[in-house]
Amino acid sequence: MTTVPNEAPALYPPTIVAPLEPLGILRFLFTFIANPMRTLPRRVFDEPFAILHRRRQTIVWISDPALIKRVMLKDAEAFPKAPIEKRVFGSSLGQGILTAEGGHWRWQRKAAAPAFRHSELVASIPDMVAAADAQIERWRTGPVSSTAAIDADMMTTTFDVIARTVLGGCTTKEAEIIKRAGAAFLEPISWEVGFAVVGIPEWVWHPGKRPTRKAANVLRTAVAHLVQARMANPGSRHDLLANLIAARNPETGKGMSESQLVDNILTFLMAGHETTAKALTWALYLLARAPQWQERICDEITAVAADRPVCANDLGRFPVTQMVIKETMRLYPPAPVLSRMSMQPIEIGIHKVPPGSIIVIPIYAVHRHNRLWKDPDRFDPNRFLPECEKGFARTQFMPFGYGPRTCIGASFAMMEATVLLTTLLRAARFDWDGYHCPEPVSRVTLRPKGGMPLKVTMRR
């Protein structure tokens, strides 16, 4: 494959300004609440790791691929998920596949796996195309050459996909309740995460506590109604919920309880559409800022699919599209941080890290690390030419995590992003307004501060 020329001036899209040193506890907390990304010390973009020792909690940021491999794979049992995750997501996601550990996690992942086989994923492509077509129609019936809230539009589109494929469809009213409650849950979540990181007990009040709990209750109630309806009338639908209802724990022979089904369906509803929506939002922003790449993708779509809907046989024929998606997720990883906890003393260089320390894998910093990438803050999809990509360490680029707990929906997400992006770009052109440069803000996923307004013009 030949290199796609960068004809326009180099594009350096918005990033964060990292503090030179780890922040003191109060400044850390208030900065974290505003935007957790601003607490990543400069060293993790330049060095293998950074350590902050405190009385109550030691934090270790790791950005070296070999160290990440040790934590996430080689010694994974010694580095379980940090209790922070259960504290933050327990009220909403319970003990589902994201938060569970050990045997309870393994059997749930095994139960969900059939829904992510290649044959099942391919069968979802028409649903993806239909969701994209529905969004195109919403743009087409709106004002000519209007400015659209792309972040909101992508949330609607990807939720449409996940509702069709996870639940076999749900009503518009149910979808709106879940979307609104999901957004309400994530918006204030940095309060709870920040309090947990600095060691403030869970019972201490903060401004985000009531709205997150209220949103969690709404989410669980709405999804419980959907699960109850399906259990009462299974029908002939073959989707993720059907697989989970039919699954049996190999050790006990029991199926999932209603609460466990809600845990897992909520996990896939929230994680499954939120992450892909953010990836597409940033991708369309970058393509609006780099129109030569936008047109290159359009040429690729025309050559591969012409005017017909994208199908399974097309997916391997969109190399430029997938290069752009990967470079987008390098610059703006949908889940920008992972965390673990050390169960035993470890040594990193000359430093001794006590048990109970929080181990942070700042994927955002790894993806922009000065020792791992040339000109790391520049948007350049040519990095993902096959001959270049094969030289990457596996833990150098990991938008879906790494190790045993790699995102189960990674293949689904790449397929969905490819189908949606190609279908949307064939129908519409996206232009930047010339001044909106949104800061990347973490609310579990990486979102653009102030939203993502782009001018949308129908191509036909």
C-alpha positions as CSV (number, residue, x, y, z in Angstrom):
1,M,0.0,0.0,0.0
2,T,1.4,3.4,-0.9
3,T,1.6,6.3,1.5
4,V,-1.2,8.8,1.3
5,P,0.4,12.2,0.8
6,N,0.0,14.9,3.5
7,E,-0.6,17.8,1.2
8,A,-1.9,20.2,3.7
9,P,0.1,21.8,6.6
10,A,0.7,19.5,9.5
11,L,-2.3,19.2,11.8
12,Y,-1.7,19.3,15.6
13,P,-5.2,18.9,17.1
14,P,-6.0,19.9,20.7
15,T,-4.3,18.1,23.5
16,I,-3.8,18.8,27.2
17,V,-1.0,20.7,29.0
18,A,0.5,18.3,31.4
19,P,1.9,19.6,34.8
20,L,5.7,19.3,35.0
21,E,5.5,17.3,38.3
22,P,2.8,15.3,40.1
23,L,0.3,17.7,41.8
24,G,-0.2,18.1,45.5
25,I,-3.3,16.5,47.0
26,L,-5.6,19.5,46.9
27,R,-4.6,20.8,43.5
28,F,-4.7,17.2,42.2
29,L,-8.3,16.8,43.5
30,F,-9.7,20.0,42.0
31,T,-7.8,19.6,38.8
32,F,-9.0,16.0,38.5
33,I,-12.6,17.0,39.1
34,A,-12.4,19.5,36.2
35,N,-10.5,17.2,33.9
36,P,-8.6,14.1,35.1
37,M,-6.4,14.3,32.0
38,R,-4.7,17.4,33.3
39,T,-3.3,15.5,36.3
40,L,-1.1,13.3,34.1
41,P,2.4,14.5,34.9
42,R,4.7,15.5,32.0
43,R,7.1,12.7,32.8
44,V,4.7,9.9,31.7
45,F,4.8,11.4,28.2
46,D,8.6,11.4,28.2
47,E,9.8,8.7,30.7
48,P,8.8,5.0,31.4
49,F,6.9,5.9,34.6
50,A,6.2,8.4,37.4
51,I,5.5,7.8,41.0
52,L,3.8,9.9,43.6
53,H,4.2,8.7,47.2
54,R,1.5,9.7,49.7
55,R,0.7,8.6,53.2
56,R,-2.6,7.0,52.3
57,Q,-2.1,6.2,48.6
58,T,0.8,5.7,46.3
59,I,0.1,6.3,42.6
60,V,2.3,4.9,39.9
61,W,1.8,6.0,36.3
62,I,3.3,3.5,33.8
63,S,3.8,4.3,30.2
64,D,6.6,1.8,29.3
65,P,5.4,-1.0,27.0
66,A,7.4,-3.7,28.9
67,L,6.0,-2.6,32.3
68,I,2.5,-2.4,30.9
69,K,2.9,-6.0,29.6
70,R,4.0,-7.1,33.1
71,V,1.0,-5.5,34.8
72,M,-1.6,-6.4,32.3
73,L,-0.5,-9.9,31.2
74,K,2.6,-11.5,32.7
75,D,1.7,-10.8,36.4
76,A,-2.0,-10.0,35.8
77,E,-3.2,-11.9,38.9
78,A,-1.0,-9.8,41.1
79,F,-2.6,-6.6,39.6
80,P,-6.4,-6.9,39.8
81,K,-8.7,-4.1,38.9
82,A,-8.5,-1.3,41.4
83,P,-11.3,-1.0,44.0
84,I,-11.9,2.5,42.6
85,E,-13.7,0.9,39.6
86,K,-16.2,-1.0,41.9
87,R,-16.7,2.1,44.0
88,V,-17.5,4.2,40.9
89,F,-19.5,1.7,38.8
90,G,-21.0,-0.6,41.5
91,S,-24.2,1.3,41.7
92,S,-24.8,1.1,38.0
93,L,-23.0,-1.9,36.5
94,G,-23.1,-4.1,39.6
95,Q,-21.0,-7.2,39.2
96,G,-21.1,-7.4,35.4
97,I,-18.3,-8.3,33.0
98,L,-16.5,-5.0,33.5
99,T,-16.3,-5.0,37.3
100,A,-16.3,-8.7,38.3
101,E,-13.1,-10.6,39.1
102,G,-11.9,-14.2,39.1
103,G,-14.3,-17.1,38.2
104,H,-17.3,-14.8,38.3
105,W,-15.7,-12.7,35.6
106,R,-14.5,-15.7,33.5
107,W,-17.9,-17.4,33.2
108,Q,-19.7,-14.1,32.3
109,R,-17.1,-13.4,29.6
110,K,-17.5,-16.9,28.3
111,A,-21.3,-16.4,28.3
112,A,-21.0,-13.3,26.2
113,A,-18.4,-14.6,23.8
114,P,-20.8,-16.2,21.3
115,A,-22.3,-12.8,20.5
116,F,-18.9,-11.6,19.3
117,R,-18.0,-14.4,16.9
118,H,-17.2,-13.2,13.5
119,S,-20.4,-14.7,12.0
120,E,-22.5,-12.8,14.5
121,L,-20.6,-9.6,14.0
122,V,-21.1,-9.8,10.2
123,A,-24.8,-10.3,10.7
124,S,-24.9,-7.0,12.5
125,I,-23.7,-4.9,9.5
126,P,-27.2,-4.2,8.1
127,D,-28.2,-2.8,11.5
128,M,-25.1,-0.6,11.4
129,V,-25.9,0.7,7.9
130,A,-29.5,1.3,8.9
131,A,-28.5,3.4,11.9
132,A,-26.1,5.4,9.7
133,D,-28.9,5.9,7.1
134,A,-31.3,7.1,9.8
135,Q,-28.7,9.7,10.9
136,I,-28.2,10.8,7.3
137,E,-31.9,11.3,6.9
138,R,-32.0,13.5,10.1
139,W,-29.3,15.7,8.6
140,R,-30.9,15.7,5.2
141,T,-34.2,16.9,6.6
142,G,-32.5,19.6,8.7
143,P,-31.4,23.1,7.5
144,V,-29.2,23.2,4.4
145,S,-25.5,23.4,5.2
146,S,-26.3,23.5,8.9
147,T,-24.0,23.1,11.9
148,A,-24.7,19.8,13.7
149,A,-23.8,18.7,17.2
150,I,-21.7,15.8,16.0
151,D,-21.1,14.4,19.5
152,A,-24.8,14.1,20.2
153,D,-25.5,12.8,16.7
154,M,-22.9,10.0,17.1
155,M,-24.3,9.1,20.5
156,T,-27.7,8.7,18.9
157,T,-26.4,6.7,16.0
158,T,-24.2,4.3,18.0
159,F,-27.0,3.8,20.6
160,D,-29.3,2.8,17.7
161,V,-26.8,0.2,16.7
162,I,-26.3,-1.2,20.2
163,A,-30.0,-1.3,20.9
164,R,-30.6,-3.3,17.7
165,T,-27.8,-5.7,18.3
166,V,-27.8,-6.1,22.1
167,L,-31.5,-5.9,22.7
168,G,-33.0,-6.8,19.4
169,G,-34.6,-3.3,19.4
170,C,-36.2,-1.2,22.1
171,T,-38.7,1.7,21.9
172,T,-37.7,5.3,21.3
173,K,-38.9,6.2,24.7
174,E,-36.8,3.5,26.4
175,A,-33.8,4.5,24.3
176,E,-34.1,8.2,25.3
177,I,-34.4,7.3,29.0
178,I,-31.3,5.2,28.9
179,K,-29.3,7.7,26.9
180,R,-30.2,10.6,29.2
181,A,-29.6,8.6,32.3
182,G,-26.2,7.4,31.0
183,A,-25.1,10.9,30.3
184,A,-26.3,12.1,33.7
185,F,-24.4,9.3,35.3
186,L,-21.1,10.1,33.6
187,E,-21.1,13.9,33.7
188,P,-20.3,14.3,37.5
189,I,-18.3,11.0,37.8
190,S,-14.9,12.6,38.2
191,W,-16.0,13.7,41.7
192,E,-16.3,10.1,42.9
193,V,-13.2,8.9,41.0
194,G,-11.2,11.9,42.3
195,F,-12.3,11.3,45.9
196,A,-11.4,7.6,45.6
197,V,-8.0,8.3,44.2
198,V,-7.0,10.7,47.1
199,G,-8.4,8.3,49.7
200,I,-11.5,10.1,50.8
201,P,-14.0,7.6,52.3
202,E,-17.0,6.6,50.1
203,W,-19.5,7.9,52.7
204,V,-18.2,11.5,52.4
205,W,-20.7,13.7,50.4
206,H,-19.7,15.6,47.2
207,P,-21.8,17.4,44.6
208,G,-21.7,14.4,42.2
209,K,-23.0,11.8,44.6
210,R,-26.7,12.4,44.4
211,P,-27.0,12.8,40.5
212,T,-24.9,9.7,39.9
213,R,-26.9,7.6,42.3
214,K,-30.2,8.9,40.8
215,A,-29.0,8.2,37.3
216,A,-27.8,4.7,38.2
217,N,-31.3,3.9,39.6
218,V,-33.0,5.2,36.5
219,L,-30.6,3.1,34.3
220,R,-31.1,-0.1,36.2
221,T,-34.9,0.3,36.4
222,A,-35.1,0.9,32.7
223,V,-32.9,-2.0,31.7
224,A,-34.6,-4.3,34.3
225,H,-38.0,-3.7,32.5
226,L,-36.4,-4.7,29.2
227,V,-34.9,-7.8,30.7
228,Q,-38.1,-8.8,32.4
229,A,-40.1,-8.4,29.2
230,R,-37.6,-10.6,27.3
231,M,-37.6,-13.3,30.0
232,A,-41.4,-13.4,29.9
233,N,-41.5,-13.5,26.2
234,P,-38.2,-14.8,24.7
235,G,-39.4,-14.9,21.1
236,S,-37.0,-15.9,18.3
237,R,-34.5,-13.0,18.6
238,H,-30.9,-14.0,18.5
239,D,-28.9,-11.2,20.2
240,L,-26.6,-10.7,23.2
241,L,-29.5,-10.7,25.7
242,A,-30.7,-14.0,24.3
243,N,-27.2,-15.5,24.7
244,L,-26.9,-14.3,28.2
245,I,-30.3,-15.6,29.2
246,A,-29.4,-19.0,27.8
247,A,-25.9,-19.2,29.3
248,R,-25.2,-21.5,32.3
249,N,-22.3,-21.3,34.7
250,P,-20.2,-24.5,34.0
251,E,-19.4,-24.9,37.8
252,T,-23.0,-24.5,39.1
253,G,-25.2,-25.1,36.1
254,K,-27.2,-22.0,37.0
255,G,-28.1,-19.2,34.7
256,M,-27.7,-15.5,35.3
257,S,-30.1,-13.9,37.7
258,E,-32.2,-11.0,36.6
259,S,-29.8,-8.7,38.5
260,Q,-26.7,-10.2,36.7
261,L,-28.5,-9.8,33.3
262,V,-29.1,-6.2,34.1
263,D,-25.4,-5.7,35.1
264,N,-24.2,-7.1,31.8
265,I,-26.7,-5.5,29.5
266,L,-26.1,-2.1,31.1
267,T,-22.3,-2.7,30.7
268,F,-22.7,-3.3,27.0
269,L,-25.2,-0.6,26.5
270,M,-23.1,2.1,28.1
271,A,-19.6,0.9,27.1
272,G,-20.7,-0.4,23.7
273,H,-22.0,2.8,22.3
274,E,-20.3,5.5,24.4
275,T,-16.7,4.5,23.3
276,T,-17.5,4.2,19.6
277,A,-19.5,7.4,19.6
278,K,-16.5,9.3,21.0
279,A,-14.1,7.7,18.5
280,L,-16.4,8.7,15.6
281,T,-16.8,12.2,17.0
282,W,-13.1,12.8,17.1
283,A,-12.6,11.1,13.7
284,L,-15.1,13.5,12.0
285,Y,-13.4,16.5,13.7
286,L,-10.0,15.4,12.5
287,L,-11.3,14.8,9.0
288,A,-13.0,18.2,9.0
289,R,-9.6,19.7,9.9
290,A,-7.7,17.5,7.4
291,P,-10.1,17.5,4.3
292,Q,-7.5,15.8,2.1
293,W,-8.0,12.7,4.2
294,Q,-11.8,13.1,4.1
295,E,-11.7,13.1,0.4
296,R,-9.3,10.2,0.3
297,I,-11.8,8.1,2.3
298,C,-14.6,9.2,0.0
299,D,-12.6,8.0,-3.0
300,E,-12.0,4.7,-1.3
301,I,-15.7,4.3,-0.6
302,T,-16.6,5.0,-4.2
303,A,-14.0,2.5,-5.5
304,V,-15.1,-0.2,-3.1
305,A,-18.9,0.1,-2.8
306,A,-20.0,2.7,-5.3
307,D,-23.7,3.5,-4.4
308,R,-24.7,0.2,-2.7
309,P,-24.7,-0.3,1.1
310,V,-21.4,-1.4,2.7
311,C,-21.4,-5.1,3.2
312,A,-19.1,-7.7,5.0
313,N,-17.0,-8.4,1.9
314,D,-16.0,-4.7,1.8
315,L,-14.5,-4.4,5.3
316,G,-11.0,-5.6,4.3
317,R,-11.0,-3.1,1.4
318,F,-11.0,0.1,3.4
319,P,-7.4,0.4,4.5
320,V,-7.3,4.2,4.4
321,T,-10.5,4.4,6.5
322,Q,-9.1,2.1,9.1
323,M,-5.8,4.0,9.2
324,V,-7.8,7.1,10.0
325,I,-9.8,5.3,12.7
326,K,-6.7,3.9,14.3
327,E,-4.9,7.3,14.2
328,T,-8.0,8.9,15.8
329,M,-7.9,6.4,18.6
330,R,-4.2,6.9,19.1
331,L,-4.7,10.6,19.6
332,Y,-8.0,10.3,21.4
333,P,-8.3,6.8,22.9
334,P,-12.0,6.4,23.8
335,A,-11.0,5.0,27.2
336,P,-7.9,7.1,28.0
337,V,-6.9,5.5,31.3
338,L,-6.9,2.0,32.9
339,S,-6.1,1.3,36.5
340,R,-5.0,-1.7,38.6
341,M,-3.9,-2.3,42.2
342,S,-0.7,-3.9,43.3
343,M,-1.3,-6.9,45.6
344,Q,2.3,-7.2,46.6
345,P,5.4,-5.1,46.9
346,I,7.0,-4.4,43.5
347,E,10.2,-2.8,42.3
348,I,10.3,-0.4,39.4
349,G,13.8,0.7,38.7
350,I,15.3,1.8,42.1
351,H,11.8,2.5,43.5
352,K,9.9,0.1,45.8
353,V,6.2,0.3,45.4
354,P,4.1,-0.8,48.4
355,P,1.1,-3.2,48.1
356,G,-2.2,-1.4,47.8
357,S,-0.7,1.2,45.3
358,I,-2.8,2.4,42.4
359,I,-1.2,1.5,39.1
360,V,-2.4,3.8,36.4
361,I,-1.9,2.9,32.7
362,P,-2.4,6.3,31.0
363,I,-3.3,5.1,27.5
364,Y,-3.6,8.7,26.4
365,A,0.1,9.3,27.4
366,V,1.3,6.0,26.0
367,H,-0.3,6.9,22.6
368,R,1.5,10.3,22.6
369,H,4.8,9.2,24.3
370,N,7.9,11.0,22.9
371,R,10.0,7.8,23.0
372,L,7.4,5.7,21.2
373,W,6.2,7.9,18.5
374,K,7.7,10.4,16.0
375,D,6.1,13.8,16.3
376,P,3.4,12.2,18.6
377,D,0.9,15.1,18.7
378,R,0.6,15.3,14.9
379,F,-2.4,13.7,13.1
380,D,-0.8,11.4,10.6
381,P,-2.7,8.2,9.6
382,N,0.3,7.1,7.6
383,R,1.7,5.7,10.9
384,F,-0.7,2.8,10.5
385,L,0.5,1.7,7.1
386,P,0.9,-2.1,7.4
387,E,4.7,-1.9,7.2
388,C,4.8,0.7,10.0
389,E,2.1,-0.9,12.2
390,K,3.9,-4.2,12.3
391,G,6.8,-2.5,14.1
392,F,4.7,-1.4,17.1
393,A,4.9,-3.1,20.4
394,R,1.5,-4.6,21.3
395,T,1.3,-2.4,24.4
396,Q,2.3,0.8,22.4
397,F,-1.2,1.1,20.8
398,M,-4.0,-0.3,22.8
399,P,-7.3,1.5,22.4
400,F,-9.1,-1.6,23.6
401,G,-6.9,-2.5,26.5
402,Y,-4.6,-5.5,26.7
403,G,-4.2,-8.9,28.3
404,P,-7.0,-11.2,29.5
405,R,-9.4,-8.3,30.0
406,T,-9.0,-6.8,26.5
407,C,-12.3,-5.4,25.5
408,I,-14.6,-8.2,24.3
409,G,-16.2,-5.9,21.8
410,A,-13.0,-4.7,20.1
411,S,-13.8,-6.4,16.8
412,F,-17.4,-5.2,16.9
413,A,-16.2,-1.6,17.6
414,M,-13.8,-1.6,14.7
415,M,-16.4,-3.0,12.3
416,E,-19.0,-0.6,13.6
417,A,-16.7,2.5,13.3
418,T,-15.7,1.4,9.7
419,V,-19.3,0.9,8.5
420,L,-20.6,4.0,10.1
421,L,-17.8,6.3,9.0
422,T,-17.8,5.1,5.4
423,T,-21.6,5.3,5.2
424,L,-21.7,8.8,6.7
425,L,-18.9,10.2,4.6
426,R,-20.3,9.0,1.4
427,A,-23.5,11.0,2.1
428,A,-22.1,14.1,3.8
429,R,-19.2,16.5,3.9
430,F,-17.9,17.7,7.3
431,D,-16.3,21.1,7.7
432,W,-14.6,22.8,10.6
433,D,-15.9,26.2,11.8
434,G,-12.4,27.6,11.9
435,Y,-12.1,28.2,15.7
436,H,-13.5,25.4,17.8
437,C,-10.6,23.5,19.3
438,P,-12.1,21.3,22.0
439,E,-10.0,20.2,25.0
440,P,-10.1,16.4,25.4
441,V,-11.9,15.8,28.8
442,S,-12.2,12.5,30.5
443,R,-15.5,11.4,31.9
444,V,-14.5,7.7,31.7
445,T,-14.5,8.1,28.0
446,L,-12.7,11.0,26.2
447,R,-15.1,13.7,25.1
448,P,-14.6,17.1,23.5
449,K,-15.1,20.0,25.9
450,G,-18.0,22.1,24.7
451,G,-19.2,19.5,22.3
452,M,-18.4,19.1,18.7
453,P,-20.1,21.5,16.3
454,L,-19.3,20.8,12.6
455,K,-20.9,22.0,9.5
456,V,-22.6,19.2,7.6
457,T,-23.3,19.5,3.9
458,M,-25.1,16.7,2.0
459,R,-23.1,15.5,-0.9
460,R,-26.2,14.3,-2.7
